Amino acid sequence: MPNINYVIKNDLCVGCGICEGVCPLKAITIKPGKGRFLPDIENSLCRNDKGCHRCLDVCPGIGCNLLEIAREVQIGASNEDVLVGRCEKCFTGYSTDRELRYHAASGGMVTQMLIWLLETKRIDGAVVTSFDNSEPLMVRTFIATTREELFNAKGAKYAPVSLHHVSRLIKEADGNMFVIVGLPCHIQGLRKQEQKYRMLRNKIVAYFGLYCSCGRTFYLTEYVLKERGIQREELTYFAYRDEGCLGSMVAKRRKRSQDNHSHSEIPSYGKDEVYKERFQNYYHPLRSFFIPKRCLFCVDHYARLSDMSFGDIHIKPYSDDKIGINSVVARTHEMWAWLVQAKADGAICIDELPVELLNQSQCMAWKKYIRVGTFMKIAGLFGNKVPKYDVPLPVIHVVRNSMDYVQTRIQQFIGSHKSLWPLIGVLKSKPPQE
């Protein structure tokens, strides 16, 4: 078997970082490059020729047996949906802490549940991600053990996130009860690690998964800030989504002696040096320009291997809410019981949600399902390696999906080459009507 070099060579890396954590000889280091997190292999240390290949064993980039693993870890789940996966019940919900609810990406349910679990001593900490104050707009993963740390890690991060330190953090941490928050690909990698190497299983009580339509490269943020004349080095605060449901990008910068904007169409900073722009206005028009190629072959929108999944809900009447509201998938009876008890304790508000309505609210879940089979076929025709899943995938609407694939690959090519970024201003779509 090859090592993780196979994944890099064939552009299948999702940047999850799990491979670094399982390498027994520390031959892998995750580094930022080409707008993503990528493994760097010290070949002189690698012992793949001796039969190691642990890095490839856990890699979600080459695919994952989603159905097989779900049957093993979600025992007793009473329902199964072709898009959502195995589940007990679905809900809408939000935090009863109004400040948290308003400033989180949706309803604050992930952070509130972690705070409740910590304060009721059901967990010792949670692996979460926050911006790194020492390096603007880079993210760091750590174990939060206080309410304040969890609160500060709230909100969406439309940037690459690596969990390469997770194995070490969990192994060295005091306590035996932790939750890991991650994207679908992160959780796939960690579940594969559990299957092969059970070091983590006894210390992880739950995985909290975040719905994901597609990842974004670091270039997304770089482009957005550059287009608006915002200097990254001047930032004192940045959030992709803040202040209510869906929310706004909020950027705070150090006070300038004078404004250097040269284009009148760029909104100016107010007296308090704060820039705000609605999420839909800056994010949706950028389409697929900053999506990694590997994300085109993903079949897992809802984080099917998590214990509980969280996301937005873009359908009326829930979309009329202006403060924040989540949709939640409880995949086991224990997770359902957690939600019920958290509601009884006054930490959250929840209402049951039919899975059909959840799927209607997540248009990308269906879009990914009906196109990924065609995308893989096209990529294979050009000699490209693609991931393998045990989820049956239809190959339908071939002409339309083929055109979608070509268009998306052109956008990705433009987004990955900074010299071509001027074309984005011409090709990007109009903001959606609110």
C-alpha distance (Angstrom), angle and dihedral (degrees) to the residues before:
residue distance angle dihedral
M1 . . .
P2 3.81 . .
N3 3.79 124.1 .
I4 3.79 129.6 -122.4
N5 3.81 90.1 -67.4
Y6 3.80 85.6 80.5
V7 3.80 89.8 60.9
I8 3.80 93.9 48.6
K9 3.79 93.6 45.2
N10 3.81 91.5 53.0
D11 3.82 95.1 42.9
L12 3.80 92.9 -118.2
C13 3.81 97.5 127.0
V14 3.81 115.7 122.8
G15 3.82 92.8 -170.8
C16 3.81 93.8 -122.0
G17 3.81 93.3 139.8
I18 3.81 95.2 -142.6
C19 3.81 90.8 126.8
E20 3.81 92.7 64.4
G21 3.79 91.8 54.9
V22 3.81 95.0 53.7
C23 3.80 99.0 43.8
P24 3.83 104.6 110.4
L25 3.81 93.5 -159.5
K26 3.82 97.4 45.3
A27 3.78 90.7 -121.2
I28 3.83 92.8 142.5
T29 3.79 126.8 72.3
I30 3.79 122.9 179.9
K31 3.80 111.3 -135.3
P32 3.81 134.7 171.9
G33 3.79 112.7 -106.4
K34 3.81 138.5 146.4
G35 3.78 89.3 11.5
R36 3.82 93.2 -57.0
F37 3.79 143.6 74.7
L38 3.80 108.8 -95.9
P39 3.82 134.1 177.8
D40 3.79 116.9 -108.8
I41 3.81 111.5 -157.1
E42 3.80 124.0 -152.5
N43 3.80 96.2 -150.5
S44 3.80 93.6 -166.2
L45 3.82 88.9 64.4
C46 3.80 97.6 41.0
R47 3.80 116.3 104.5
N48 3.77 98.4 -171.1
D49 3.81 88.1 125.4
K50 3.82 86.8 63.5
G51 3.79 91.7 57.5
C52 3.81 101.3 -92.7
H53 3.86 106.4 125.8
R54 3.83 91.1 149.5
C55 3.79 89.3 141.8
L56 3.79 92.2 60.4
D57 3.81 92.2 42.8
V58 3.81 91.4 64.9
C59 3.81 99.8 33.7
P60 3.82 113.3 121.6
G61 3.81 89.5 -169.2
I62 3.80 92.0 79.4
G63 3.80 90.9 49.9
C64 3.78 139.4 -93.0
N65 3.81 139.4 -120.0
L66 3.79 93.9 -119.0
L67 3.79 97.1 171.6
E68 3.80 94.6 46.5
I69 3.79 95.6 48.3
A70 3.81 92.9 43.4
R71 3.81 90.2 56.6
E72 3.80 89.3 52.9
V73 3.82 99.3 46.9
Q74 3.82 103.5 29.8
I75 3.77 97.9 55.2
G76 3.78 114.7 175.7
A77 3.81 97.4 15.8
S78 3.79 103.9 157.9
N79 3.82 99.3 -153.2
E80 3.78 137.9 44.0
D81 3.80 126.9 -168.1
V82 3.80 126.6 -172.1
L83 3.82 91.5 -125.1
V84 3.81 105.0 26.1
G85 3.80 96.6 40.3
R86 3.81 123.6 -150.3
C87 3.80 115.4 -8.3
E88 3.79 144.9 155.0
K89 3.82 100.1 -148.2
C90 3.80 141.1 -21.3
F91 3.81 125.3 -135.0
T92 3.75 146.1 177.7
G93 3.77 114.4 -134.3
Y94 3.77 150.5 148.8
S95 3.77 142.2 -162.4
T96 3.80 118.2 -90.5
D97 3.82 87.3 -141.4
R98 3.81 98.1 93.9
E99 3.81 94.6 -160.8
L100 3.79 92.0 52.6
R101 3.79 92.0 44.3
Y102 3.83 92.2 50.6
H103 3.79 97.0 46.6
A104 3.81 98.8 40.4
A105 3.80 120.1 89.1
S106 3.81 92.1 -104.6
G107 3.78 127.1 -12.5
G108 3.81 99.4 -27.6
M109 3.80 93.3 -114.8
V110 3.81 97.3 138.8
T111 3.79 94.0 51.6
Q112 3.80 93.9 40.2
M113 3.79 93.2 50.9
L114 3.80 90.7 49.6
I115 3.80 91.2 49.0
W116 3.82 90.7 49.0
L117 3.81 92.1 47.9
L118 3.80 90.8 49.5
E119 3.80 95.7 46.3
T120 3.81 92.8 46.6
K121 3.81 88.5 49.7
R122 3.80 94.1 -119.7
I123 3.82 89.3 127.4
D124 3.79 136.4 25.5
G125 3.80 94.4 -145.6
A126 3.78 146.5 -34.6
V127 3.79 133.7 -117.7
V128 3.80 105.2 -124.8
T129 3.79 138.8 157.8
S130 3.79 130.4 -122.2
F131 3.76 137.8 165.1
D132 3.79 114.8 -81.3
N133 3.80 109.5 -118.9
S134 3.80 91.1 -159.5
E135 3.82 92.5 58.5
P136 3.82 116.3 32.4
L137 3.81 115.9 -120.6
M138 3.80 94.8 -0.7
V139 3.79 115.4 117.8
R140 3.77 131.6 -134.8
T141 3.78 130.5 -158.8
F142 3.80 119.0 -142.7
I143 3.79 143.3 150.0
A144 3.79 110.4 -93.9
T145 3.79 113.2 -151.9
T146 3.83 101.5 169.7
R147 3.78 136.2 59.2
E148 3.80 90.4 -117.2
E149 3.80 93.1 54.1
L150 3.78 91.3 49.6
F151 3.80 92.3 47.6
N152 3.81 91.9 50.6
A153 3.80 90.7 52.5
K154 3.81 93.6 56.1
G155 3.78 124.2 119.0
A156 3.78 139.2 46.5
K157 3.80 123.3 -54.7
Y158 3.79 110.0 -157.6
A159 3.77 90.4 -168.8
P160 3.81 136.4 85.4
V161 3.79 114.3 -71.9
S162 3.79 123.1 -162.7
L163 3.80 124.6 -163.6
H164 3.80 94.7 -167.7
H165 3.82 92.7 130.0
V166 3.80 95.7 49.4
S167 3.80 98.6 95.1
R168 3.79 92.2 50.9
L169 3.81 94.0 42.1
I170 3.80 93.1 51.8
K171 3.80 93.6 43.1
E172 3.82 93.4 50.9
A173 3.82 98.1 38.2
D174 3.77 123.2 107.1
G175 3.78 111.0 -115.4
N176 3.78 135.2 37.6
M177 3.81 104.6 -119.8
F178 3.78 119.7 78.1
V179 3.80 138.7 153.1
I180 3.80 121.1 -146.7
V181 3.80 118.6 -151.2
G182 3.79 114.6 -156.8
L183 3.77 150.6 136.9
P184 3.81 121.2 -89.8
C185 3.82 92.9 -94.6
H186 3.81 92.0 49.6
I187 3.78 91.3 53.1
Q188 3.80 92.7 45.5
G189 3.80 89.4 55.5
L190 3.79 93.3 47.1
R191 3.80 92.4 47.7
K192 3.80 89.7 51.2
Q193 3.79 88.2 49.8
E194 3.80 89.9 52.5
Q195 3.80 90.7 51.9
K196 3.79 93.8 53.2
Y197 3.78 103.0 27.9
R198 3.79 115.9 24.0
M199 3.79 97.0 -163.9
L200 3.82 93.6 116.8
R201 3.78 102.7 37.6
N202 3.80 97.4 85.2
K203 3.82 93.4 52.4
I204 3.81 100.7 44.2
V205 3.79 115.4 80.6
A206 3.81 96.6 176.5
Y207 3.78 146.3 -3.4
F208 3.80 116.3 -136.9
G209 3.80 109.3 -155.8
L210 3.80 127.7 -159.2
Y211 3.79 120.9 -145.0
C212 3.79 109.8 -112.1
S213 3.80 127.7 -168.8
C214 3.83 91.8 179.9
G215 3.78 137.5 -31.4
R216 3.80 124.9 -111.0
T217 3.79 131.8 -139.1
F218 3.80 125.8 -125.3
Y219 3.79 86.2 -103.4
L220 3.81 90.3 74.9
T221 3.79 92.8 68.2
E222 3.79 92.6 39.3
Y223 3.80 90.9 54.0
V224 3.82 94.8 45.0
L225 3.80 92.8 50.7
K226 3.80 93.8 43.5
E227 3.81 92.2 50.4
R228 3.81 89.6 54.0
G229 3.78 97.3 43.3
I230 3.81 93.9 -114.3
Q231 3.80 116.1 149.9
R232 3.79 111.4 -140.2
E233 3.81 92.4 -149.0
E234 3.81 91.1 59.1
L235 3.79 96.0 55.2
T236 3.78 119.3 116.7
Y237 3.81 94.7 171.3
F238 3.78 134.3 14.5
A239 3.81 133.5 175.5
Y240 3.78 128.4 171.2
R241 3.81 91.3 -152.1
D242 3.79 123.3 18.2
E243 3.80 138.6 143.9
G244 3.77 107.8 43.5
C245 3.78 142.6 -25.4
L246 3.83 109.6 -10.9
G247 3.79 82.9 -13.4
S248 3.77 133.2 -174.7
M249 3.76 139.4 -69.1
V250 3.79 105.8 -103.5
A251 3.81 120.5 -164.1
K252 3.78 123.4 178.2
R253 3.77 121.1 -169.9
R254 3.75 139.3 -176.9
K255 3.79 113.0 -86.2
R256 3.79 114.8 -90.4
S257 3.78 126.2 -148.5
Q258 3.80 88.6 -131.8
D259 3.79 139.0 -1.2
N260 3.78 116.1 -98.8
H261 3.83 98.3 -167.4
S262 3.79 110.8 132.7
H263 3.82 99.2 -179.1
S264 3.77 117.1 73.9
E265 3.81 92.2 -155.8
I266 3.83 90.1 65.8
P267 3.82 109.8 88.6
S268 3.79 112.0 -117.3
Y269 3.79 126.8 -127.5
G270 3.76 117.4 -99.2
K271 3.78 124.1 -122.7
D272 3.78 89.9 -85.8
E273 3.83 91.0 55.5
V274 3.80 94.1 -117.0
Y275 3.80 124.4 140.5
K276 3.80 120.3 -161.9
E277 3.79 132.2 -179.9
R278 3.78 130.4 167.9
F279 3.78 114.1 -99.8
Q280 3.81 93.6 -125.6
N281 3.81 91.9 51.5
Y282 3.80 97.6 58.2
Y283 3.81 103.6 24.1
H284 3.80 109.6 42.3
P285 3.84 97.7 49.1
L286 3.82 90.1 60.8
R287 3.80 90.8 70.3
S288 3.84 111.0 177.7
F289 3.80 100.7 -21.8
F290 3.80 94.6 112.5
I291 3.81 101.7 31.5
P292 3.84 115.5 116.6
K293 3.79 114.0 -118.5
R294 3.81 93.1 -120.1
C295 3.81 90.9 62.2
L296 3.82 89.3 68.0
F297 3.81 88.9 71.0
C298 3.81 97.5 48.9
V299 3.82 117.9 120.1
D300 3.81 97.5 178.9
H301 3.80 112.8 88.2
Y302 3.81 98.0 150.3
A303 3.83 100.2 45.2
R304 3.79 91.1 -109.5
L305 3.82 94.8 -168.1
S306 3.80 95.3 54.1
D307 3.78 123.8 100.5
M308 3.79 91.8 -131.3
S309 3.82 127.8 13.1
F310 3.80 128.1 -155.9
G311 3.79 135.9 -167.6
D312 3.79 147.8 128.9
I313 3.78 125.8 -66.7
H314 3.81 113.4 -139.0
I315 3.78 102.9 -173.8
K316 3.78 134.4 91.5
P317 2.95 135.3 -64.0
Y318 3.83 89.1 22.3
S319 3.79 94.3 49.8
D320 3.82 88.9 60.6
D321 3.79 88.5 69.0
K322 3.82 110.1 103.8
I323 3.81 99.5 -171.2
G324 3.78 103.2 55.1
I325 3.78 141.3 -75.1
N326 3.81 133.3 -175.9
S327 3.74 136.6 -155.7
V328 3.80 114.6 -137.7
V329 3.81 133.4 -165.2
A330 3.82 115.3 -156.4
R331 3.80 104.5 -161.4
T332 3.80 99.8 -173.9
H333 3.79 136.6 35.0
E334 3.81 89.8 -111.0
M335 3.81 92.1 57.1
W336 3.81 89.8 48.3
A337 3.79 88.9 51.9
W338 3.81 90.6 51.1
L339 3.80 91.0 54.5
V340 3.80 92.8 47.3
Q341 3.82 92.0 49.8
A342 3.81 93.4 45.2
K343 3.80 88.0 53.5
A344 3.81 91.0 48.7
D345 3.81 89.1 51.6
G346 3.80 90.8 53.2
A347 3.81 96.1 -114.4
I348 3.81 96.9 117.0
C349 3.78 143.6 12.9
I350 3.81 117.4 -135.3
D351 3.79 138.6 175.0
E352 3.78 126.7 -172.0
L353 3.80 115.4 -102.5
P354 3.82 126.6 -160.0
V355 3.79 110.9 -119.8
E356 3.81 89.7 -129.9
L357 3.81 90.4 60.2
L358 3.79 90.7 47.1
N359 3.80 90.3 54.9
Q360 3.79 91.2 48.2
S361 3.79 88.5 55.8
Q362 3.81 93.5 51.7
C363 3.79 104.8 61.2
M364 3.81 92.7 169.0
A365 3.80 91.7 60.0
W366 3.80 90.9 62.0
K367 3.81 93.3 38.4
K368 3.79 91.8 54.1
Y369 3.80 92.0 47.8
I370 3.81 96.1 52.4
R371 3.80 97.0 42.7
V372 3.81 107.1 36.6
G373 3.81 93.5 76.6
T374 3.81 90.7 56.4
F375 3.80 91.8 43.0
M376 3.81 90.1 55.4
K377 3.80 92.2 47.8
I378 3.80 91.9 52.2
A379 3.79 93.1 46.4
G380 3.80 89.7 49.5
L381 3.80 91.5 52.2
F382 3.80 88.3 59.0
G383 3.80 91.2 51.1
N384 3.81 95.4 -103.8
K385 3.79 121.1 145.5
V386 3.81 115.5 -120.9
P387 3.81 133.1 -168.2
K388 3.79 121.8 -96.7
Y389 3.80 124.2 -132.0
D390 3.78 133.9 175.6
V391 3.82 90.0 -135.1
P392 3.83 112.3 106.8
L393 3.79 108.7 -119.1
P394 3.80 123.9 -162.5
V395 3.80 120.8 -134.0
I396 3.80 101.0 -147.0
H397 3.80 139.3 139.7
V398 3.80 85.8 30.3
V399 3.81 97.8 174.7
R400 3.78 95.0 47.0
N401 3.79 93.9 43.6
S402 3.80 91.6 46.4
M403 3.80 90.4 54.5
D404 3.81 88.9 47.3
Y405 3.81 90.5 52.2
V406 3.81 93.9 50.7
Q407 3.79 92.6 46.3
T408 3.80 92.0 48.4
R409 3.80 93.4 48.6
I410 3.81 90.0 51.9
Q411 3.79 90.6 51.4
Q412 3.81 91.0 48.3
F413 3.80 90.8 51.0
I414 3.79 90.9 52.5
G415 3.80 92.8 46.4
S416 3.81 93.2 50.4
H417 3.83 93.1 54.1
K418 3.78 113.4 65.0
S419 3.77 92.4 -161.2
L420 3.82 87.9 65.8
W421 3.81 96.4 49.3
P422 3.83 93.4 103.0
L423 3.83 86.0 70.4
I424 3.80 90.6 62.2
G425 3.78 91.6 68.3
V426 3.80 88.6 57.7
L427 3.81 98.5 41.1
K428 3.79 103.5 39.5
S429 3.79 118.1 106.3
K430 3.80 128.4 -115.8
P431 3.82 120.1 -90.1
P432 3.81 113.1 -95.3
Q433 3.78 119.3 -102.3
E434 3.79 112.2 -100.5
